[in-house]
Amino acid sequence: MTEEVNKSAVSAQGADLTKKLTVASSAGIFIFGIIMAILGAILPQLSSLLQLDKARAGNLFFFMNLGMLAASIVFGPLVDRFGFKIFLALSSLLVSLSFVGLAFSGGYSFVLVSVVILGLAGGVINGGSNALINDLHPSRRAAALNFLGIFFGIGAMLIPLIIGSFLHQLGLRSVILLAAGLSLIPFVLFSVFYFPRPKQPQGFPLRDIKKIASSKLLWLGAFILFFESGNEFSIGGWLSSFLQEKFQFSLNQAALVLSGYWFFLMIGRLVFPLINRLVKREAIVFFSAALALVSVSGLIISPLKGLAVVFALLTGLGLAAIYPTTLAVVGEQFPALSGTAFSLAIATGLVGGMISPWLVGLISQHSTLQIGLLVPVFSLFLIMVLQVILTEKISSRPVKENQQ
């Protein structure tokens, strides 16, 4: 009887810990959503204030993603070895300080340094929060990661919504300082909650890491993330500027459409578990990419403002399920070294996040954003091709292969 009571108490304690860390991870990914959206939301005004051309503006996305890439390469082995707590807490604090630096930056160089530090800290929060949720919910990874993505969408939607509605009343600096204050929430949660012990406290099992790095399935998923990260950064970063350039939207109007794009991305992740009951997740990724491809193409060629807004919203809906669902496929293959597997996959994704918006800016500098946004169209086509190959690979291998 006593043994049963003890088991019940341990189970309840574990469930309580899972809930607390899920809340903390959701707060962290909420802040990462703000990081992802804020540069695109403030870019039109920032470009005007600092007299930036499109190439230099594109460099800001490139170097912020470079910071995320550097963090993503190292975070996985480190959290597998030392645990999540210290890295997630310190990164959240660093994000807050970086927003303060961005708010008071007086020139391009200061803005560049601030976004690089934002990228470094944001990369740890993104990878760490996703890997932690993957570990906390082993029986429902795809649903849990899509649920986490809802909070990413809320964060990404918030700043453009505030800019579109209250920029004239608050001013740009106050909006950025609000983001700095919100970033302290995950810092507090990560600091006070207990975390599970590191999974590899004795060091890195190099043989297993080599096995992960040689997995074809891992790299298929990683390159889907490569193109998808590029799409999310490119659309989120350049949508406001595109609407202003082609349709003469005001800053407020463009920011509200950008907020709507992130809102529909959030809605897509919210309904994913319902759709997944009827349709296999591999099919969801393929048809999501198809919807996004049609929507971005429609956005580019649309002659009407209203129609362009509809296509922008549908683009968010189409992109919603691709990233977290693909990440779940990677996570379920390597549960013992999920941090390392996520590190490789997310780092590959961030290379795409670096290259795609920079390439859009470079092409647009010599042409128009209408031409530059063909980059995501091409990327979405490649996602569909890779997803077909990935589906065949999964169906032809034993389920438990590499799960050690």
C-alpha positions, -999 to 999 in steps of 0.1 A, spaced: 0 0 0 28 24 10 46 16 -23 15 24 -43 11 57 -25 48 66 -32 44 57 -69 13 79 -71 31 108 -53 60 105 -77 37 104 -107 18 135 -95 51 153 -89 63 145 -124 30 157 -139 33 189 -120 69 194 -131 58 188 -167 31 214 -165 55 240 -149 82 235 -175 56 235 -203 45 269 -191 81 282 -189 89 268 -224 57 284 -238 68 318 -223 103 313 -238 89 305 -273 65 335 -269 96 357 -266 112 340 -295 82 349 -316 87 385 -306 124 382 -317 114 367 -350 88 394 -358 101 426 -344 128 433 -370 103 430 -399 77 450 -380 101 479 -373 121 477 -405 102 503 -425 106 530 -398 141 518 -390 151 521 -426 137 556 -427 154 567 -395 188 553 -405 186 558 -443 190 520 -450 189 506 -484 174 471 -489 208 454 -490 219 468 -456 184 461 -442 188 425 -455 222 423 -436 203 428 -403 183 396 -410 215 378 -421 235 387 -390 207 380 -365 203 346 -381 241 341 -379 238 347 -342 210 321 -340 230 297 -360 261 299 -338 239 294 -307 220 265 -323 252 246 -332 264 245 -296 232 245 -275 223 208 -281 254 190 -269 256 215 -240 221 209 -227 225 172 -231 256 174 -210 247 201 -185 209 205 -186 186 232 -198 182 255 -168 212 278 -168 212 283 -206 175 291 -209 175 315 -179 206 334 -190 195 336 -226 161 351 -215 179 378 -195 203 385 -224 173 389 -248 159 416 -224 192 434 -223 195 432 -261 160 448 -266 171 476 -243 202 481 -264 181 481 -296 157 507 -282 186 531 -274 207 524 -305 218 556 -322 232 542 -354 234 512 -378 264 496 -360 246 496 -326 215 481 -342 237 454 -358 253 445 -325 219 443 -308 204 420 -334 234 397 -333 231 393 -295 193 389 -300 200 361 -324 225 343 -301 202 344 -271 171 337 -292 187 307 -308 193 291 -274 157 298 -263 142 284 -295 163 253 -295 161 247 -258 124 252 -255 116 229 -284 140 202 -271 126 205 -236 90 201 -248 101 171 -270 115 154 -239 85 163 -217 59 149 -241 73 117 -256 40 102 -265 26 133 -283 56 152 -297 40 166 -329 9 179 -310 30 193 -282 54 211 -305 25 225 -326 9 237 -293 42 253 -284 41 270 -318 9 287 -308 28 308 -283 54 316 -309 25 329 -331 11 350 -302 45 366 -296 51 372 -333 17 387 -337 19 410 -306 45 435 -317 32 442 -352 -3 445 -337 10 471 -311 29 490 -338 -1 490 -361 -25 502 -334 -5 523 -310 28 534 -326 19 571 -327 8 571 -291 37 550 -277 66 556 -300 90 530 -314 113 530 -283 85 523 -259 73 493 -280 108 478 -280 112 484 -242 78 466 -237 94 436 -255 124 439 -231 101 438 -201 81 408 -214 114 389 -218 119 389 -181 89 366 -176 107 334 -190 139 345 -172 120 343 -138 102 310 -147 134 293 -159 152 305 -128 128 293 -102 115 260 -116 133 227 -110 146 210 -142 153 173 -150 189 161 -146 211 162 -178 207 132 -200 244 128 -206 261 139 -173 292 118 -179 301 134 -212 292 132 -249 287 97 -264 306 105 -296 297 72 -314 260 81 -310 265 116 -321 282 103 -353 252 80 -358 228 110 -356 250 131 -380 250 102 -406 212 97 -405 197 104 -439 163 109 -422 178 136 -400 191 156 -430 159 153 -450 141 169 -420 169 194 -415 167 206 -451 129 209 -449 136 232 -419 163 250 -440 138 261 -466 109 266 -441 130 288 -418 140 309 -448 103 312 -458 92 323 -423 120 349 -420 115 361 -456 78 366 -454 78 378 -418 107 402 -425 97 416 -459 59 415 -459 54 450 -445 79 465 -469 64 447 -498 29 460 -490 42 495 -487 62 493 -520 35 476 -542 2 488 -527 13 520 -508 1 507 -475 7 530 -445 31 517 -418 2 510 -395 -18 492 -422 12 470 -432 20 462 -395 -16 451 -390 -15 428 -420 18 414 -407 1 408 -374 -27 390 -392 -1 368 -410 13 357 -376 -22 352 -363 -31 328 -390 1 310 -385 -9 306 -348 -44 294 -358 -29 268 -381 -9 253 -352 -39 254 -330 -60 233 -353 -32 209 -362 -41 182 -336 -77 182 -349 -66 177 -385 -39 152 -375 -67 129 -362 -80 126 -398 -49 131 -419 -13 118 -415 12 144 -404 33 138 -435 4 147 -457 -4 177 -436 32 190 -442 29 184 -480 -5 201 -484 5 229 -461 35 237 -483 12 235 -514 -12 260 -498 16 284 -489 31 281 -524 -2 291 -540 -7 319 -514 27 335 -518 23 333 -556 -11 350 -553 4 376 -530 31 385 -556 8 387 -586 -23 401 -569 -35 434 -585 -58 443 -556 -50 454 -520 -78 433 -505 -68 402 -524 -32 406 -514 -42 407 -477 -62 375 -481 -31 358 -497 -9 371 -469 -31 356 -443 -34 322 -461 4 322 -463 6 322 -426 -20 294 -424 0 273 -449 33 277 -432 20 269 -398 24 231 -395 56 226 -415 83 235 -389 70 220 -357 58 188 -373 91 182 -391 109 189 -358 88 163 -341 98 137 -367 135 144 -359 129 144 -322 111 110 -321 140 93 -338 167 103 -313 151 105 -278 183 99 -259 201 128 -276 172 150 -286 192 182 -278 220 172 -302 195 161 -329 175 193 -325 208 213 -326 218 199 -359 183 203 -375 176 238 -361 211 250 -371 206 238 -406 172 255 -406 188 288 -395 213 287 -424 182 289 -446 169 317 -423 201 336 -429 203 331 -466 167 335 -478 158 370 -464 193 383 -473 188 369 -509 153 385 -511 169 419 -501 198 415 -525 175 406 -555 151 434 -545 179 460 -544 185 453 -581 148 447 -590 117 448 -568 104 430 -537 78 414 -561 107 396 -578 126 390 -545 97 371 -530 100 344 -557 127 330 -534 100 316 -509 80 302 -539 110 282 -551 117 271 -515 81 258 -509 83 237 -541 115 221 -528 98 214 -494 71 195 -512 97 174 -530 117 167 -498 86 158 -479 77 131 -505 112 117 -501 110 119 -463 76 101 -463 90 73 -484 121 70 -461 100 68 -429 76 42 -444 105 20 -455 125 18 -422 118 2 -388 101 26 -364 127 21 -336 157 25 -358 181 50 -343 161 54 -312 189 47 -288 
